[in-house]
Amino acid sequence: MSARTRAAIARIEREAKAVDSLDPGTTHAALQTYRRFLAGPGRYRYTPLSDCSCPDCELEDVAVARDRIQQVLERLPRRPRRELAALVAPLDRQLERRTLPDPFAHLHPYRSRRPWWGRRLTGP
């Protein structure tokens, strides 16, 4: 990732409000969570749910990590957004290939409104 993109991400994280769940380093931590999950063994994976919803633990949930990346993507200027999106696109393809859609997500009031990565089967 270029220095320009890292600087743009850092600016967004610094300027974010507490309600946005973006703190300095959130994007880096979210990308690490995403990569670590995809590096796990097995052809298919269940997305794990975090046992805790505090800001320090919520990034253990790969769907929440992907949400944070999306928040940053939506706020980045065009060039840095394109660079981060190019970094995330192969991870998204792998997540979609290695996880299964939850056929009952539409029945959950919260999960039915989530992006595709938040409507995958969860498990241990």
Helices and strands as residue ranges (DSSP letters): H 3-15, G 18-20, H 26-38, E 47-48, H 55-58, H 62-75, H 78-98, G 105-107, G 111-113, G 116-118, E 122-123
